[in-house]
Amino acid sequence: PPSQERSNTSCSNTRSPHKLTMRSIALIAMAAFAVRESEAFATLKPPRLSSRHSRSQQPADLSVPEVAAAATSLPAPLLAASAAPNALASAVVAYLHYAGFLLSGVCLTAERLTLKEGMGKADDNVLSIADSLYGVAGLVIVVTGYLRATQFGKGWEFYAHEPIFWLKLTLLAVAGAASFFPTAIIIQRALRQRDAGEASIPPMSPRLVARMTSIVNAELLALASIPLTATTMSRGIGYAEWLPWQVGALPPALALGGLGYKYINEALSWKEEEGEKRAAE
């Protein structure tokens, strides 16, 4: 009937605005969600894989302070564990190396103060003890120096191209070769004293005392110069990558071989004049 049709039409008209409103709300919500997702996607950082790939193509240029800062930022236990394997051995070798130089200086000073005209049997004994300890100190210096250059410190690749390192070895060779003369004279006098028994042998002549004194002074000068070469060498002063180690090793070898032969030959051929012997007696 007409009345029923009007009621159905009015009901459909009343429901259509409600349906439109819900549909509009749903569309607005979907649009807002899409905008939000697009903004979030735009703020995303590049993945780490691409970042690492780009860094591998262009190596980072890190300065030494940055590397040092990165290393010191590690936890203390981790740093201690990484340094533990060779730290104790390196410290012991360095201590013995320094002790060898200190003992060498003490022995040379004792020899220098003992050398004088008119020395007696007790003075000869002091010279023998000081010279023996000087030899032990020299052996300690050589062994520990070899270990520090090859096993510890900056490594052989650094020292092989450092001219001041070879200068240090040259000074050490001069001090060692110069000691051959006093050592040979002291051994000769010790053998003569052993053959003489309780009797005293004639003291050194003034000429021999002067020669021994000048050689010991040269040894002290060479030994005193070694710490300066060590401090400059350790800081890389004068480092030359082009320098072959064979060229650097030539001066120490020539100093040890040439001066060693000279001083040993001089000591073995040393002759006291008759007038000097009578004056010494």
LOTI-758417 format. One line per 2 residues: number of its first residue (from 1); their letters; for each residue x, y, z of N, C-alpha, C. Coordinates in steps of 0.05 Angstrom, whole numbers. Example, Ala and Ser with C-alpha at 12.3 -4.5 7.8 and 13.67 -1.06 7.14 Angstrom:
2
1) AS) 264,-114,156,246,-90,156,264,-66,156  257,-45,142,273,-21,143,258,1,157
***
This chain:
281
1) PP) 17,-24,0,0,0,0,17,25,0  7,47,-8,23,72,-9,34,80,18
3) SQ) 20,75,39,31,83,65,55,66,72  55,40,64,77,22,70,102,30,54
5) ER) 97,38,28,120,46,11,133,71,23  118,90,32,129,114,44,146,107,68
7) SN) 135,88,84,151,81,109,177,68,101  177,51,80,202,37,72,222,58,60
9) TS) 211,77,45,228,97,34,240,115,55  225,121,75,236,138,97,257,123,113
11) CS) 253,97,116,273,81,131,299,79,116  296,75,89,321,73,73,335,100,72
13) NT) 320,122,72,333,148,73,346,154,99  335,143,121,347,148,147,372,131,151
15) RS) 374,107,137,398,90,141,421,98,123  415,110,100,437,117,81,456,138,92
17) PH) 448,159,107,467,177,118,486,163,138  475,144,153,492,129,173,513,113,159
19) KL) 504,99,136,524,83,122,545,101,109  538,124,99,558,142,87,577,152,108
21) TM) 567,157,131,585,167,153,606,146,161  598,121,164,616,100,172,637,95,150
23) RS) 627,96,125,646,92,103,666,114,101  658,139,106,676,161,105,697,159,127
25) IA) 688,151,151,707,148,173,728,127,167  719,104,155,737,83,148,757,92,127
27) LI) 748,107,107,767,117,87,787,137,98  777,154,116,796,174,129,817,160,145
29) AM) 808,139,160,827,124,177,848,109,160  839,98,138,858,84,120,878,104,108
31) AA) 868,127,101,886,148,89,907,157,110  898,161,135,916,169,156,937,148,161
33) FA) 929,123,162,947,101,166,968,100,144  959,104,119,977,103,96,998,126,98
35) VR) 988,150,106,1007,172,109,1027,167,131  1018,156,153,1036,150,175,1057,129,167
37) ES) 1049,109,153,1068,88,144,1089,100,125  1079,117,107,1098,129,88,1119,147,102
39) EA) 1110,162,123,1129,178,138,1149,160,153  1139,139,165,1157,121,179,1177,108,161
41) FA) 1169,101,137,1187,89,117,1208,109,108  1200,134,106,1219,154,97,1241,159,118
43) TL) 1234,155,144,1254,160,165,1272,136,171  1267,114,157,1284,90,162,1313,95,153
45) KP) 1333,85,168,1361,87,160,1368,65,141  1389,69,124,1397,48,106,1406,23,121
47) PR) 1402,0,110,1410,-25,123,1440,-26,127  1449,-40,148,1477,-42,154,1493,-55,132
49) LS) 1481,-73,118,1495,-87,96,1505,-67,75  1487,-49,67,1495,-29,47,1516,-10,59
51) SR) 1513,-4,85,1532,14,98,1560,2,98  1561,-24,106,1587,-37,106,1598,-39,78
53) HS) 1581,-44,59,1590,-46,31,1602,-20,21  1589,2,29,1599,28,20,1625,34,34
55) RS) 1628,26,60,1653,31,74,1675,14,63  1669,-10,54,1689,-27,42,1700,-16,16
57) QQ) 1682,-1,1,1691,11,-23,1708,35,-18  1702,50,3,1718,74,10,1729,70,38
59) PA) 1754,62,41,1766,57,67,1766,82,84  1761,78,110,1760,101,128,1788,111,133
61) DL) 1790,137,135,1816,150,140,1817,158,170  1827,139,186,1828,143,215,1856,154,222
63) SV) 1856,174,239,1881,184,248,1891,168,272  1917,172,279,1928,157,301,1914,163,327
65) PE) 1908,188,334,1893,193,359,1866,179,360  1852,177,337,1826,164,336,1829,134,342
67) VA) 1850,122,330,1855,94,335,1862,89,364  1879,107,375,1887,104,403,1863,107,421
69) AA) 1846,126,415,1822,130,431,1804,106,430  1801,94,406,1785,70,403,1796,47,419
71) AT) 1823,45,419,1836,23,433,1833,27,464  1836,51,473,1834,56,502,1805,55,512
73) SL) 1786,56,494,1758,54,502,1750,25,508  1767,6,502,1760,-22,509,1760,-26,539
75) PA) 1746,-45,548,1746,-50,577,1774,-57,587  1779,-49,612,1805,-54,624,1813,-84,625
77) PL) 1794,-102,633,1802,-130,633,1810,-141,605  1796,-131,584,1803,-139,557,1831,-129,549
79) LA) 1837,-104,556,1864,-94,550,1885,-109,565  1880,-115,591,1899,-130,607,1904,-158,596
81) AS) 1882,-170,587,1885,-197,576,1901,-198,550  1897,-177,533,1912,-176,508,1941,-170,512
83) AA) 1948,-155,534,1976,-148,539,1990,-169,556  1975,-187,568,1987,-205,588,2007,-225,577
85) PN) 2004,-237,553,2021,-259,545,2051,-252,545  2060,-229,535,2088,-222,533,2096,-198,551
87) AL) 2077,-188,567,2083,-164,583,2104,-170,604  2102,-192,618,2121,-198,639,2148,-204,628
89) AS) 2149,-220,607,2175,-227,595,2189,-201,584  2173,-184,571,2185,-159,561,2195,-142,583
91) AV) 2181,-140,606,2190,-124,628,2216,-135,640  2218,-161,643,2242,-174,654,2266,-169,636
93) VA) 2262,-173,610,2284,-169,591,2293,-139,591  2274,-121,592,2281,-92,593,2296,-86,619
95) YL) 2287,-97,641,2301,-92,667,2330,-102,666  2334,-127,655,2361,-137,653,2378,-121,634
97) HY) 2366,-111,613,2381,-94,594,2391,-69,607  2373,-55,622,2382,-31,636,2402,-37,658
99) AG) 2398,-59,672,2416,-67,693,2444,-73,682  2445,-85,658,2471,-90,645,2486,-64,639
101) FL) 2472,-43,630,2485,-18,625,2494,-5,651  2477,-7,672,2485,5,697,2509,-9,709
103) LS) 2510,-36,707,2533,-50,717,2558,-44,701  2555,-40,675,2579,-33,659,2590,-6,667
105) GV) 2573,13,672,2582,39,681,2596,38,708  2586,21,727,2598,18,753,2626,5,750
107) CL) 2628,-15,734,2653,-29,730,2674,-11,718  2667,4,697,2686,22,684,2695,44,703
109) TA) 2676,54,719,2683,75,739,2703,64,759  2698,39,768,2716,26,787,2744,23,775
111) ER) 2746,15,750,2772,12,737,2785,39,735  2770,59,727,2782,86,724,2793,97,750
113) LT) 2779,92,772,2788,102,798,2812,86,809  2814,61,800,2835,44,811,2861,48,796
115) LK) 2859,54,770,2884,58,754,2900,81,764  2924,76,772,2943,97,781,2971,85,782
117) EG) 2990,102,784,3018,92,785,3023,80,813  3040,59,813,3047,46,838,3025,29,849
119) MG) 3009,17,833,2987,-1,843,2999,-26,855  2985,-36,876,2994,-60,889,2977,-84,881
121) KA) 2981,-106,897,2966,-130,891,2936,-127,895  2928,-112,915,2900,-108,920,2887,-93,897
123) DD) 2901,-73,886,2891,-58,863,2887,-76,839  2906,-94,835,2904,-113,812,2879,-131,816
125) NV) 2874,-139,841,2851,-155,846,2825,-140,840  2824,-115,847,2800,-98,841,2796,-96,811
127) LS) 2818,-92,796,2816,-90,767,2806,-117,755  2815,-139,766,2807,-165,756,2777,-169,760
129) IA) 2767,-163,784,2739,-166,791,2722,-148,773  2730,-122,772,2714,-103,756,2713,-111,727
131) DS) 2736,-120,716,2737,-128,688,2720,-153,682  2720,-172,701,2703,-196,698,2674,-189,698
133) LY) 2665,-172,717,2637,-164,718,2630,-147,694  2649,-132,683,2644,-117,659,2638,-136,635
135) GV) 2652,-158,634,2647,-177,613,2620,-190,616  2612,-196,641,2585,-208,646,2564,-188,638
137) AG) 2568,-162,645,2548,-142,638,2546,-139,608  2568,-140,594,2567,-138,565,2552,-161,552
139) LV) 2555,-185,563,2541,-208,553,2511,-205,558  2503,-195,581,2475,-190,587,2463,-169,568
141) IV) 2479,-148,562,2469,-127,544,2464,-138,516  2483,-155,507,2480,-166,480,2456,-184,478
143) VT) 2453,-202,497,2431,-222,496,2404,-208,499  2401,-191,519,2375,-177,523,2370,-157,500
145) GY) 2390,-145,489,2386,-127,466,2376,-142,442  2387,-166,437,2377,-182,415,2347,-189,419
147) LR) 2340,-197,444,2312,-204,449,2294,-180,446  2303,-157,455,2286,-133,453,2282,-125,424
149) AT) 2302,-129,407,2301,-120,379,2284,-140,362  2284,-165,370,2270,-185,353,2244,-195,364
151) QF) 2242,-196,391,2218,-208,403,2199,-187,416  2210,-166,426,2194,-146,441,2199,-118,428
153) GK) 2190,-97,442,2194,-71,431,2179,-66,405  2191,-51,387,2178,-44,362,2182,-64,340
155) GW) 2198,-84,345,2202,-105,324,2225,-99,306  2236,-121,294,2260,-119,278,2255,-101,253
157) EF) 2231,-102,242,2225,-86,218,2229,-56,223  2225,-48,247,2229,-19,254,2259,-14,258
159) YA) 2272,-30,275,2300,-25,281,2319,-28,257  2312,-46,239,2329,-51,216,2332,-27,198
161) HE) 2312,-9,198,2312,15,181,2317,40,197  2327,38,221,2332,61,239,2362,66,240
163) PI) 2373,86,227,2402,91,228,2413,95,256  2397,108,274,2407,113,301,2410,86,316
165) FW) 2394,67,310,2397,40,322,2425,29,315  2433,32,290,2459,22,282,2482,39,293
167) LK) 2477,65,298,2496,82,312,2499,72,341  2477,65,353,2479,54,380,2496,29,381
169) LT) 2491,11,362,2507,-14,361,2537,-8,355  2542,13,339,2570,21,334,2584,30,359
171) LL) 2570,47,375,2581,56,401,2586,32,419  2567,13,420,2570,-10,436,2594,-27,427
173) AV) 2597,-29,400,2620,-44,390,2646,-30,397  2647,-4,396,2671,11,403,2678,6,433
175) AG) 2658,7,450,2663,2,479,2672,-26,483  2660,-45,469,2668,-73,473,2696,-79,462
177) AA) 2702,-68,438,2729,-73,426,2751,-59,442  2745,-35,452,2766,-21,468,2772,-36,493
179) SF) 2753,-51,504,2758,-66,529,2777,-89,525  2783,-97,500,2801,-119,496,2829,-113,506
181) FP) 2838,-88,503,2865,-82,513,2867,-84,543  2850,-70,559,2852,-74,588,2848,-103,597
183) TA) 2829,-117,584,2825,-145,592,2849,-162,587  2862,-158,564,2887,-174,558,2909,-167,578
185) II) 2912,-142,584,2933,-134,603,2927,-145,631  2902,-144,639,2895,-154,666,2899,-184,668
187) IQ) 2892,-198,646,2896,-227,646,2926,-234,647  2942,-219,632,2971,-224,633,2982,-220,661
189) RA) 2974,-198,674,2984,-193,700,2974,-213,721  2949,-223,717,2939,-243,735,2955,-269,732
191) LR) 2962,-277,708,2978,-301,703,3006,-298,715  3018,-274,713,3044,-270,725,3042,-270,755
193) QR) 3020,-260,766,3017,-260,795,3013,-289,805  3000,-306,789,2996,-334,797,3023,-348,797
195) DA) 3039,-343,777,3065,-356,776,3084,-346,798  3080,-321,806,3097,-310,827,3090,-319,855
197) GE) 3066,-330,858,3057,-340,884,3051,-317,903  3064,-318,927,3059,-297,947,3074,-272,941
199) AS) 3094,-273,925,3110,-249,918,3093,-230,900  3099,-205,902,3085,-185,886,3100,-180,860
201) IP) 3085,-177,839,3097,-170,813,3100,-140,811  3118,-130,794,3121,-101,791,3095,-88,782
203) PM) 3090,-64,792,3066,-50,784,3068,-41,755  3045,-32,745,3044,-21,717,3062,3,715
205) SP) 3074,6,692,3091,29,686,3073,54,682  3083,78,685,3067,101,680,3056,102,652
207) RL) 3071,93,632,3061,93,605,3038,74,601  3039,50,614,3017,31,612,2992,42,627
209) VA) 2997,54,650,2974,66,665,2961,87,648  2976,104,635,2965,126,618,2949,114,595
211) RM) 2960,93,583,2946,80,561,2920,67,570  2921,53,592,2896,40,603,2876,62,610
213) TS) 2885,84,622,2867,105,630,2853,117,606  2867,123,585,2855,135,561,2835,116,548
215) IV) 2840,90,548,2821,71,536,2796,69,553  2799,69,580,2775,67,597,2759,93,594
217) NA) 2772,116,591,2757,141,587,2741,139,561  2753,128,540,2738,125,515,2714,106,518
219) EL) 2718,85,533,2695,67,539,2673,81,553  2680,97,573,2659,112,588,2645,132,571
221) LA) 2659,145,553,2647,164,535,2627,150,516  2635,127,505,2618,112,487,2593,102,502
223) LA) 2598,92,526,2575,82,542,2556,104,550  2566,128,556,2549,150,563,2533,161,540
225) SI) 2542,156,515,2527,165,491,2505,147,483  2506,122,493,2486,102,484,2458,110,493
227) PL) 2453,119,518,2425,127,525,2413,148,507  2429,167,497,2419,188,479,2410,175,453
229) TA) 2426,157,442,2417,144,418,2392,127,422  2390,115,446,2366,98,451,2341,115,452
231) TT) 2342,138,465,2318,155,467,2310,166,440  2329,175,424,2322,185,397,2312,163,379
233) MS) 2325,139,381,2317,117,364,2289,108,369  2282,106,395,2255,96,402,2233,114,392
235) RG) 2239,140,387,2219,159,377,2219,160,346  2234,143,333,2233,142,304,2248,165,290
237) IG) 2265,179,305,2280,201,293,2301,189,273  2300,200,248,2319,190,228,2311,165,214
239) YA) 2286,155,219,2278,130,207,2278,132,177  2290,111,164,2293,111,135,2284,84,124
241) EW) 2261,83,111,2251,58,101,2269,47,79  2283,64,65,2300,55,43,2326,42,52
243) LP) 2333,45,78,2359,36,87,2359,5,91  2376,-9,76,2378,-38,80,2393,-44,107
245) WQ) 2385,-65,120,2398,-71,145,2428,-79,141  2434,-89,118,2462,-97,113,2480,-72,113
247) VG) 2470,-50,103,2486,-25,103,2488,-15,132  2467,-16,147,2468,-7,175,2486,-24,192
249) AL) 2487,-50,187,2504,-67,203,2533,-66,197  2541,-52,175,2569,-51,167,2586,-35,187
251) PP) 2578,-11,197,2595,3,216,2600,-12,242  2579,-24,255,2585,-39,279,2604,-62,275
253) AL) 2601,-76,252,2618,-99,246,2647,-90,242  2651,-68,227,2678,-58,223,2690,-48,249
255) AL) 2675,-35,266,2685,-25,291,2694,-48,309  2677,-68,311,2683,-90,329,2707,-106,318
257) GG) 2707,-112,292,2729,-128,281,2755,-112,279  2754,-88,268,2778,-72,265,2791,-64,291
259) LG) 2775,-51,309,2785,-42,334,2792,-65,352  2776,-87,351,2783,-110,367,2810,-122,360
261) YK) 2815,-124,334,2841,-135,326,2864,-116,334  2859,-90,331,2880,-70,338,2887,-71,368
263) YI) 2867,-72,385,2872,-71,414,2883,-97,424  2874,-119,414,2885,-145,422,2914,-147,414
265) NE) 2920,-139,389,2948,-140,379,2965,-122,395  2955,-98,402,2971,-79,418,2977,-90,446
267) AL) 2957,-103,458,2961,-113,485,2981,-136,485  2979,-154,465,2997,-177,464,3025,-169,457
269) SW) 3029,-148,443,3056,-139,435,3066,-117,453  3052,-111,475,3061,-90,492,3087,-98,507
271) KE) 3106,-81,506,3132,-86,519,3138,-63,538  3146,-70,562,3154,-49,581,3184,-45,577
273) EE) 3192,-19,576,3220,-13,574,3235,-19,600  3261,-23,598,3276,-30,622,3276,-7,642
275) GE) 3278,17,631,3278,40,649,3251,43,663  3229,37,649,3203,38,661,3200,16,682
277) KR) 3211,-7,677,3209,-29,697,3223,-21,723  3248,-10,720,3263,-2,744,3249,21,758
279) AA) 3237,39,743,3223,62,756,3199,52,770  3185,32,758,3161,21,771,3168,6,796
281) E) 3191,-8,796,3200,-23,820,3209,-4,842
***
